[in-house]
Structures are given as C-alpha cells and as structure tokens.
Amino acid sequence: MKEIKIFKTVPVLSDGQIDKQTEKQIRFLKAVHPQLADDHWNVGRVELRPVKRDLKLKEYLRSFGSWHLGEKDIAELKKFLQIINGKGADLYFSGFAFDYGLDVYKKDGNKYEKGKVNNENALFTSILPMDFDGITAEEFQAQKQRLIDLGIETIDIFSGHGYQSFILLNHRVTDKEIYKKFTGLMLAKGFKVDEAVQDPARVLRMPYSFNCKALDRNSKYYSATKPEIVATTDVFWTEKRYHVTEIFEKLNGLPDVIKQIEPLSEIELNSIQTAPLSDSDRRGKKERNKREIEAVGEIKIETLKAVYSMLDFERLPDAIQRMLAGTREGLRNKVMMFIIPFLRNSLGLNIQTIKDIMVCWGERCSPSLDASHIFKETDRIYAKDFKGKHGKYTEDLHSAYGYLEFENYTKKNKLIISNDFFDDLSVVSDCATRIYLAMKLGESLEGIQNFSKLDLQRYAQISERTLERNMKELVLKGHVTKRRGNRRAGEGYVYYLNPFFNSVSGFTALENATVKLMLNELTDGELKLYSFLSKIVCQKGADCWASQKYIAQKIGKKGHDSISKMTASLHKKGFITKKTIDRNGIKHSIYNLNF
C-alpha cells in the first residue's frame, strides 16, 4: 500500500503540483468514463463536484463538467482545481454520465440544479463501484483477495478513511438500478460494502484530492483542535475490463451470507441494457482497427502503446516489443530474467514502475500470470542486482522473438548535454534546469526543434507563468534562443536549444528514460542535484565523494543541510544509494547513482 499522507491544514499546491494533479485525475476519469477519451462531444456529461466541509467557506463552489477531455476542457479543469486549491472541500465524481440539457423536477416541484447528476438525468455508467468505508488496510486486502480469487481486478482508491474500488466495464450500462443490484449482491455475498451506493445520482470519491471531513462539524471525523486532512490516491491500478453479466455470474458462484431479497434470474441478468463503451465504438470494430492498429509482425502497436503508457514503446527493440505483447508457457521465466534487468538497468525504471509493466505483460501471457506471482518474482529478480544492461538473451528467446538490435537502440536513447550547462547550475534556478532537460528530451523523443509555450508546458509539466519567469535565465545564459514566430499566422514566441557548445568542456550523457523519470518523480531541486551528480560520476567513476558543501556551491544552494535532505530523498526514491562512513571521526557521505 502507498504511504498515507496526513496534513494539519489543507495543502496549497503549486502550479506544477496542480499540473500533475490534473494529469492523474485525467487518467482516472478516462478509465472510469472511457467516453471522455473521444476527440469529440459525447451525449453524456461527467461531473466533478466539490463539497464544502469548512464552514468558514462562504463562496459558492460550482461543479466542473465535461463531455470529452480535449485541450480546452483540460485547461478548464486546471482552473477548477486552482479555485478549490487549499480550500476545505471534498471532491467527488459522478459514477453515471448524464444529460446536461434535460430539465427535470423533483417530487416537491423544485427544479434539479443544472450541471449536476440526478436520478432523472442519469444516462449510463461504465463501472461497478464499491465503498469499503471505515476499514483497515488489512481488512480491505482480505476483501480484495476474495475478488482476485474470482478473477476480478479493480482500481482501488484510498478515500481517506477507507477504500473505494471500481470494476471497469467494457460497455455502457444504461440500467439506472445497476448500482442497487450490484451493492445488494455484494452484501448478500458477505462483502463489507456501504449499502448507501444504490442510485445513479451517487457521487464517488475523486482520487488525487484531499479528504476534509475532519473540518466538518457534522462528521464523526471532525476535530476542532487536531484535524487530519488526508490525501486520497490510487493503491492499485488495472486496465482490465469485464462484461456486467460476467461479474454477476462470478459473484453468484459464492454462497450467500445474507439471503438475497430479490436475486436476479438468468433472464433478468441477460436483459441488463448495455451499449458500446464509447462513441468511437459505434463506428464499427473494422473501421477502428484500420485507424488505430499498425502491425509489426503480429503486434498491434497502438494497442500496446496504450497498455504500456509508462514506456516509449515504439522506441523499444522489435524483439522486446514482441515479448511485451505476450509470452507462451515455457518461456515466461526466461523473459522475466531478461526483461526485468533491462527495465532497471537500460531504462532506469524504479521497482514500482517495473511491477506495473510486468503485471500488464503477465495478463497477456498464455496462460496469464497472477499479479501476486508477478510481484514476488519481480522482487526476487530485482534483488539479484544484475549489473548488465539486460538479462541473458537465450537461444530460445532468439528463436521466439528474433534478433535483438540492442546496440542500435542504446545509441538513440541518450541525451548529450554540454558541460557548459552544468557549470551554470549555480546561477540558474531549479525550474530552469527542469525546462532545459525537458527541451532536450522533447528534441530527442519527438524531434522538436522549435518549442512553443504549450510544448514546453507539456514537457516540463509547469504553468505558463512559471515558464515565462524561468525561461529568461536560460535565454540570458545562451542555452536557449528565443525568437518571434510568424505574426501573420498569429504565432507567439518560439524557443530552440543552442546547437553549439564548447567541445573543450566536454559533455555528459543521460538516458532518455532516466530524464523522463526525473521529470515525473523528482522535485526541481532534486532534479538539479541528480543532474550534477550524473556529471561528476561520468567524469570520476562510479562513486561520488564530493562534500555536501562543494555540491551546494556548484548548484546554487546556501548550505549542506539542503543537500543532505535532497540526497536522503533521492535515496528514498531509489535514484541514488547514499552511504555514510566515518573517517578519522568525521562523517562523509558517498553517493552511487542507480540509473
């Protein structure tokens, strides 16, 4: 389970953190509402609803809604998250998509509020939700294991005081009583789910937000003196989808703990109304395959790119692409012994990302491999600490997957950075370092020569204001050149990297995958420090013996305390191994880079 983060007050996120929060929420929303990934307007709108917990909040907080998550919608989502940033409000999403244009009235004659899901305007859902409220991690794991034993995987969210799980469906369910039927079945089979999840107007906890019930006087979690604001997050992810009848049939195989009031007959189960998963599905499977799938041998590239979104799949050697497409029995252990060292040593991925990849691979094996087995084997092989770029590529693997053009791959997979840039780390900001590395990565991965502001915001994961403030330093130092675009075409300024550098000062090479990981997982200060350590190790060998005082001076930090804290964080995140030795009564730190 991920570490639970508890705060005394509602955290105020920076622009960069808002950007990352938006990315994670978009990924989740597209999983539970697949129609949002369509590139056009959909019939069903999805709601994100803020619910005030802090009574001091007097302003009205309007819900965010979207029919599809295009660029404009993503920009609006960021604005919405900025509005509720740091405020004592919980965030929920609608399990059902609804008809925004339908004006409906309550039984008392009052009109339902516009922009919010209700029992009348609800249209369809693509999930079966479960709310495990007020249980421990161990109790939840026992509940989840029962589902795993049935072959049912779920996306699991830590909600702050319990867990919510979602079964993804490969179609839309238009039956407005589906939640009531599903919750009733789960209760009958002895699952400790909240019986309140019944109607289509139900809103569910949105991950990557904060549970603020401790600020609500009406909540059992309220505390006037020591409130606990809890960060919500995902604790298990899956892309696997099921048909609703398959789920009901699996659960019906369990004995009843509580007698079902009205168990569904086989006829009623098969009569549950369903529709295609998204509007693009309506155009027909043949047309979709023609547009989305590019065959390499028998591999469906676009499909696998979506599955392995944590990898630059198209840049992998063909043999490794074929492995990740699935492995037959008899070769699975050999593939694991080869590919786990490759993911660690060649791509520089951390253990959790490797596990995510291997779980996806295990699902595609024939027969498939259980996630718990994958976790155990990944830990075992990872712990062997192979030093090579990959494991042994045996004759059997060669026969199954063909020639491995590993050398050609590695030459394309490095960034060449002038040491002149590292010499300026003491005077450029931490964020400027992030921007520069993001530009180098964009140039390497997508061949971008002229970067627009939007390109830079996307790669560096920062806001426009932050970009403008920190780009000035890079331009001033000559590492980046700024020029005006075509005014007639309405283009703003574009930026490009200085293609010339002093060959006398040399260069430092960094793996593309390592830089991508740095941009995703490190703070700006940690990213700057790790870059400098990479330069030192490149010049002096495997270990870095430089003093914290020296490193602080070179990267523009005031004292060794900040270096100590950042190296400890890099060690915790798995980027470096930090050792402290005693030499003549004086403690010294040694750093070894893991990637």
N, C-alpha and C positions, 0 to 999 in steps of 0.2 A: 504494500500500500504506500501511496505517496505521503510525504510528511504533511501533517495538519498544521496550517498557519493560522495563528490566532493573534488578533490585534486589540488594543485597548480602545482605539478610535477607528473610524472608517478611513482606510488609507486613501491618500490623494495620489493618483497615478500621474506619472509624467507623460508627455506627448508620445515618447517612444513606447512606454508601457501600454498606453491606450491603443496604439497601433497593433501591438502584439495581442492584446486582449481582443481586438476586433478580428484579427486573423483566426484566433482559436474559436471564437464564437461563430464565425462564418463556417468553419469546418464542421462544427457541431450541428448548426442549423441545416446545412446541406445534407448531413447524414439522416437527421430525423424528418426533414422536409425536402426530399430529393428534387421536387419541382423547382426549388429555388435556384438550382444549378442551371436551369434552362436559360437560354440567352434571349428570352422574350417574356412578355407579360403572361401570367397564368391566371386561371379563373379563381384560384384560392389565395387569399391574403393570409400572412402569418403575423402574429402579434408578439411583441416583446413588451411586457407590462411591468413598470416599476410600482412597487407597493411601499408607501411610506411607513416607516417604523419609528422614526424620531419625531415626536410631537412638536418639536421646535421648527420643523419644516412646514412653512405656511404656503409655499408656492405650489401650484398645480403641476404635477409631472405627467406629461402626455405620453401615451404608448407609442412605440416605434412599430411601423408596419411595412411589409414588403411583399411583392408578388414574385420578384426574382432579384437575386443579388448581383446586379450589374454595378458598374463603376459609380454611378450616381447614388445608388442605394447604399453602397459601402461607405461613401462619403457621408451620407446622412446617418448611417449607423454610428460612425465615429463622432459626429456632432451630438447624437443622442447620448452616447456614453460619456462625452465631455460634460453634458448637462447634469447627469446624475453622479459624476465623479466626486468622491469624497462625501457624498450625502447618505444619510441613514435610511436607505431604501433597499428593499429586496428586489431581485429581478427574476421574472418568470417568463416562460414562453407558452404559446398556445399549442396543445397537442393536436388539435384539429385546425386545418386551414378553413377559412370562412369566406362568405360572400359579403364583401365590403359594401356593395351597393344596395343590399337588401335592408329596407326599413321595416323593422318589426317592433311589436309592442308586447309589454309584459301583461300578465293577467289583471294587474291593477289599472291598466290603461296607460301607464307611463311608457315612454319610448326607451328602448335599449340604447345605451351610449354608443355613438358612432366610433368605429375603429377598434372595437373590442369584440372578441368571440363570445357568442352566447348559444344557448340550446337551439335557437331557431335558425341562425345564420350559418351554423357549422356545416361544412361540406364533406370533408374526408380527412382521414389520418393515415399515416404510413408507419405507425409504431404501436406497440402494446406496452404501456408504461406500468411500472411497479414502484410503489413508495414504501421503503423499509425505514420507517421513522423511529428514532429513539433506540436503535440497537447498536451494539458494539461492532467493531471490525471483525472480531472472531465470529459473532453471531451471523453477521452478514455473509461472511465467507462460507458458513455452513449452508445458508440458504442458496447461495450462488452455486455451490457444489452440486446441489440437487438438480439444478438446471443443466449444468455441464454434463452430469451423468445421463441426462436425456438427450444430449447433443444440441443443446440450446445455448448460444453465446449471446451476450448482452453488452451494450455500452453501459458502464456503471459510473455514476456521479456521486461524489461525496457532497451531500447537501448542507453540511454544517452541523447537523445533529442526527444524522442518519445517512441513508443512501437511497438513490433513485436509479432504477435500471430500466433499460429500453430495449425491447426486441425490435429489430429493424425488419420491415416487411418489404417484399419485392413487388408490391402492388399497393393501390389505394383501397382502403375500406370505407365505404360510404354509409355503413350501418351506424347510426348515431348511438346505439346501445352497446357497441362493441366493448367499450371500457367496462361497463357494468357487467357484461357477460364474462369478460376475462378476469376481472377482480373477483367475482363470485366463484369462478372456477379455481383460482389460486387459493382463496380462503378455504374452499372445500378440500383442497389437497394439503392443507396444513401450512401454507406459506404465510409468513408474518407480514403481510402487506396491509397498508392502510385501506380500510374499506371505503374511505371517502372518495377514492378515484373511481367515479361512476359515470359522470355525464360528459358530453362533448365540449362543454364550456370550461372544462378543467384546465387550469394553467399549471405548469410544472417548473420546478427549479431550474434556472438557467446557470450552467456552469461558467466558470471564469468570472464570477462576480462575488459579492460578499453577503453572507447571512447576517442580517442586522436585527434579528428578533430580540436580542438582548437589550435593545433600545426601546422595545415596545412594552408599555406597562401592562398590556393585556396578555402578554406571552409568559409562559412558565419559565422561559429562559431570561426574563428581564432581571437586570441588576442595575441599581442606581449608582452604586459605588465602583463595581468592578465588572463592567460589561465586557463580554467576549465576542468580538466581531470575527467571524470565521470565514476564511476563503474557501469557495467551492471550486471543485476541479474534477476532472475525469480520473478514475482509478483503473479502468480497463476499457480498451477500445476494440471494436470489431467492425469489419465491413460486411460481415456475413448477413444475408437476408433470407427470410423464410416466407412461406405462404401461411396465411392465418389458420387455415384448416390443418396444416401440418403441426402447428404449435398446439392447437386444441387437442389433436389426436395424441400427441406425445404426453401432454398433461393428463389426459383421460386414462392413460395407462397406469397412473399412480392410484393407489387405494384412497378412498375418501376418508378424511379425518373428521370432517363435518359433513352431514348429509346435505347434498345439493337441493336447493329449493325447487328449481326447475332446470334439471340437466338438459343440455341441448341434444336433440336426437340427431342421428346421422343426416337425415334430410334437412333439418334446420341448420346444421353446421355447413353443409354444402350449399345452402341457399344464401349465406352471408354475401352481400353485394360487394364486389370488388371492381376496380378499374385499373388501367395501366398506371405504372409508377409515376411517370411524368408525361408531359405533353409531347415530348420528343418520341416517346414510345408509341404514340398514336400514329406516327408516320410509317410505322412498319419496321419489323426487325431487319428485313433485307436492305432497305434504304439506309438504316442506321449503321449496319455493319460496313456497308460500302463507304460511308463517310468517315467512320471513326477508326477502322481497323486496317493497319498496314502490316502485311505478313512478312516475317523474316523466318524462312523455313515454315514451321507450324506455329510460330509465336505470334500472338496478337499484341503488337507493340502498344497501341493506345490503351488497351485494357490493362496491361501490366504497368504502364506508366502511372495510371490512376491508382492501382493497387499499391505499388511501391513509390508512393509520393515522396517518401523521405530520401529517395535516391535520384541521381541524374541517370535514369535508366538507359536512355539512348546512348550514353557515353560509355557504358559498360561493354567489355568484350562480348562478342556474339555468344561464345561458349557459356559465359556467366549468365547472359540473358536466358539462354535455353535452360540452364539449371533452375533459375528462379521461376520459370514457367511451370515447374513441377518435376518430380523425380519418382521413378518407379522403385518398387521394393527391391532390395539388394544393393542399391547404390546410395540410399539415403544417408547412411552413416559416413560414407566416403565424401559425399557432398558437404556434409556438415563439417568434417575435419578439414576440408579445403576452404570452404567459403567463410567460416567464422574468422579465421586469421586474416583472410582477405579484407573483410569488412572492418576489422580492427586496425590492421597494420597498413593496408594500402589506402583505405578511405578515411581512416582516423575516426571511426564512429564509436560512440560510447556504448556500454553494455545494454542499456535500456533500448536504444535505437536498434541495436543488433537483434535483440529479442523480438521487437516488433516486426522486423524484416523476416526473421526465421519463422514466426508464427504464420505470417502470410504465406511463406513458402510451404510450411507444413500442411496448410489447408489444400494446397494444390498437388501434394504428393498422392501417389496411388499405391496403397490406401493412404488416407490422410493421417497426419500425426497430431496427437493431442497436445494442446498448449502447455499443459503441465510437464509433459515429456520434453517439449522444446526448451522450456525454461531450465530444466535440470541439465540437459545436455549442453546447452549454451554456456551455462555457468561452469560446467566441467571443462569444456574445451577452452573457454576464455581463460580459465585459471592456469592452463598449461603454459601460458605466456610465450607462445611461438614468436621467434624473432624474425622469421622470413616474411616476405610480402604476402604470402598465401600459403595454404597447406599443400600437401603433396597432390599433384595432378596425375593420378594413376592412369595406367593403360585402359582400365575400364571406363574411367571418366572421359579419356580421349576418344574412345570408341563411341561413347554415347553422345558427346557434345562437340566433338571436333577439335581442331587446332586452337590453342589458346594464344592469341596475339597480345600477350601481356605487356611486352616492352613498348609496342606502339601506343598502347593505352596510357602508360605512365608518362610518356613524353608529352602527351596532350593535356595532362592533368595537373600541371604545376603553374603557379603564378611566379613571374620573375619580377622582383621588386628591388629597385635601386637602393643601395645603402645610403645614398644621399637623403632619402626619405627618413630612414631610421635616425640619421644624425639630427633631424629637425624635430624629433619626438618631444624634446624638452620644451619646445616653444609652440607647438601646435596642440590644440585641445584634444581631449579623448574622443569626442564625437567626430572631429575632423579625421582622425585615424580610421574610425568606422566608415566614414564616407569614402575615403581613399581606397580601402580594401574592398568595399562594395563595388566601386567602379572597376577595379582590377578583375573582380570576379565576373561582373557583367560583361566585360570585354572578352574574358576567356570563355565563358559558357555560351554566350549568345552573339558574340562578335560585334557588340555595340561599340561604335566609335564616338558618336555624338550623343550625349546623355541629356534628355530633357529633365525638368524638375520632377516629373512624375516617375521617370525611370529611376532617378536617384532615391526618391522617397520609397519606392518599392524595394529596391535592393538593400538600402541602408536601414529600412524599417523605422523611418523618422518622419516627423511632420515637416511641412513646408517652411514654417517659421524656424525650426531648428536647423534645417538645411541652409537657409539663407544666412543665418548667424555664423555657422561654422565653415561654410564654403569659402568665405573671404580669406581665411588663413591659408587655405590650400592654393588659392589663386595668387595671393601675395608672395608665397614662397616659391611659386613657379612649378608646383607639382601638377596643377590643373590649369587649363586655359579656358577662359570664358569668352564667348562671342555671341553677338546677337543673331538670331535666326532670321528667316525670311519675313520681313514686316508685312508684305502684301498678303502672305499666306496666314498672317496672324500668329506667327511663331514667336515665342519668347526667347530668352537666352538659352543657349546650349553649352555644354561643358565637355571637354575631352582631356584625356591624360596626356601629359607631356611625353612624347615618344622618344625623347633623347635623355640619356643620363650619362654621368661621368663613369666611363669604364674603369678608370683607375681605382675608384672607391669600391668597385665590385657590386655584387647583387646577392640577394637572399631568395631562395626558392621555398614557396609554401604550397602544399597540396590544395587543389580546389576544394575538395571535400572538407578539409580541415578549416579553411577560411569560411566556408558556408556554415559549418558547425559553430565556429566562433561568433559569427554574426547572429546566430539564432539563440545561443545559450550564454554568452558572456556579456557582462556589463561593459560599457565603453572603456572604463579604466582597466578592467581585466583584459579586454581585447588588446589594448595598447601595450600592457605589460607582457602578455604572451607573445605578441609580435616581436618585442625587443628581445625576449629570451630566445626566440627562434633564431634571431640574427646572431646572438652570442654563441649558441650551441653550434650553429652552422660553421662558425669560424674556429671554435676552440675544442670541439669534440662533443661527447655525449652529455657530460655534466656541466652545469653552470655553477661556478664557485664565487661569482661576483657578490660583493657585500650589498646589503639592502640600501645602505647609504649611497653607494655608487649607482645602483639601479634607479633609485629615487631621483638623483640628479639627472640621469640620462633621459628619463621620461617625464620630467617636469613635476615631480611630487615633492612636497615640503619635507617629509621625514620618512624614516624607515618603518614607522608604525603602519602607515597606509600600505606599504609593500608587504609587510608581514600579514596583514589582513587579506590582501588580494591573493597572495600566494597560497594562503590557507584555503581560500575559496576555490582557487584553481585546482588545488589538490583534492578537495571535496568533490568537485565536478568531474574529476578524472582526467584533466588536461595535463597535469604535471604530477610527479612524485616528489614530495618535499621531505627531506631528511635533515635532522639537526644533530650535529656532532659537537663534542667538547674537545677543544684543542687548547691545552695549557690553561684550563679554567675558563676559557672564553668560548661561548657557543657560536657556532657557524651553521648557516643553512646551505644545503646543496639542492639544486633543482635538476630533475631529469624530465625531459619532455616526453609525454606518452604518444604524441602524434607526430 
